Amino acid sequence: MTTIVQEHPVLSLETAEPSTATTMATLTAPVYIKTLNSAQVDLQEVMEGEPRSLDSTTSQSTSQSTSESESYSSSYSSHSENESQSQAPTRAPSATSLAASTADVSVASTAPSSVADETEYQEEKTVPENPSPAPSTHTALVINAERGYELVADFESPTALAPTEVRIRNKATGLNHIDWMSVAYNFCLPSLPWITGREMAGVVDAVGSDVEKVKVGDAVWTTTYYKDRRAGCFQELVVVPQHTVFPIPETLDFHTAACLGVAGVTAAMTLWQWLNVPMRPKESPEATTTDEMTDAASGVSTDTGVFLIWGGSTVTGQFAIQLAAHAGLQVVAVCSEATADLVRARGATHVVTYTGKTDMHVIGEILCCAAGRLTRAIDLVGARTAKLCLQVIAASGRTAADPVDFAPLAFMSSKDVIPANARVHTVEIKQFVLNDESGVVGERLNELVASGAVLLPAVRVLEGGLAAVEQGLAMVKSGNLDGRKLVVSF
């Protein structure tokens, strides 16, 4: 029997409660929301009804009350370790609970459906060629010894850079479920005080002596790793290795680019490095109509077949659908009835909705659509749906000699029985940061976004900077985001 190794447990959102109450700092600035729609696809209300996924994309479904986890979470371990970091200065006491009401958040404006048409956001990417030297301190939202959030105005700035490191001044940070879960459930916090936050976009403020791909003043996006406090995105200045830093495509602004670091990278890494989906498929009519696809970079022939994506309208699901379709796979995506149009627009070949159906009904539809050609599957919802995916694989007609590759990106119980025809992958997205050769993944993802081959999800912009993060995380936890990605603007 195959054993599933999870680097840390992600508890059920429906039943689990933090062992220690998580406290939040008092908001010190008014919070406003702007809404951006992805180019060419007007989401509007089609996202309503999707299960609440931990990549902060969907609201809770009434027909699938399942435990769910954020796709990026499988990349991190739960153990604590000490690191040589500067101690934070004295902080004001925190007071606001993470579960506090978000009723005071108001909608400020709605941007056009094409982000490129929004002059305000395009203009903000203009930055000075010679920014002022970084101050000795900057503002950071830290996790204190009591595991509460505290806004610190005079946190020590990261000034010394390694030769291959880049310092970025924060302009926009994406909010994800792992941000609040790591605090509530005490994982991915090597020591305290600590700074969390996993993805951001901003302006290059300084570079190490060996950095060549970006320069001071460039508008960039990045994804970060929890074991370096300087890389936490809930602060004004962020330090990351150069292979994780990418120029923002001309079609995007800081806010839309800020959602690439978690969902976009997770989808790309999972498909290209774990599930053997071609990163650069051969562009030909034959390649999209047969079961054989050639990866132009490696010359390796890959059976594309049918790809099951459970959680198709999550942000990670939207990226995964587009990347799989671009590689020539037929995609069977599972989602709510309300989000079916969005999932089709993203490129799913078949859409199976679960609204008002039994699990067996949904499984039967998936098997009919796959027609014995299922080769890959990912689950983006949680333990319950991961188990359903295993049932689909068991009945798919594939053999142990030719198994279905399955990546449970949310959470999968180690007690689940793995069918003989399933090959289960433990995806470690942290490898994107730890292995500098993974930079090709971000470069390719950037190319596809810049060309319009991959569209980004709708983005809700929460203004107020670090003072708005805590209220934003409460919104992410509640799941009432109508399917849009929540991003904090600095």
Secondary structure, DSSP 4 states (H G I P E B T S, - for coil): -PPP--SS----TTT---SSPPEEPPP-S--EEEEE--TT---TTTTTT----TTS--PPPSS-------GGGGG----------PPP---PPP-EETT---TT-EEEEE--S-GGG-HHHHHTT---SSPPPPPSEEEEEEE-TTS-EEEEEEEEP-----TTEEEEEEEEEE--HHHHHHHHTT-S--SSSB----EEEEEEEEE-TT--S--TT-EEEEE--TT-GGG-SSBSEEEEEGGGEEEPPTT--HHHHTTIIIIIHHHHHIIIIIS---SSB--STGGGTSSEEEBTTT--EEE--EEEEESTTSHHHHHHHHHHHHTT-EEEEEE-GGGHHHHHHHT-SEEEE-TT--HHHHHHHHHHHHTT-EEEEEE-S-HHHHHHHHHHHHTS---TTSPEEEEE-S---TTSPPPTTEEE----TTHHHH-GGGHHHHHHHHHHHHHTSSPPPPEEEEESGGGGHHHHHHHHHHT-STTPEEEEE-
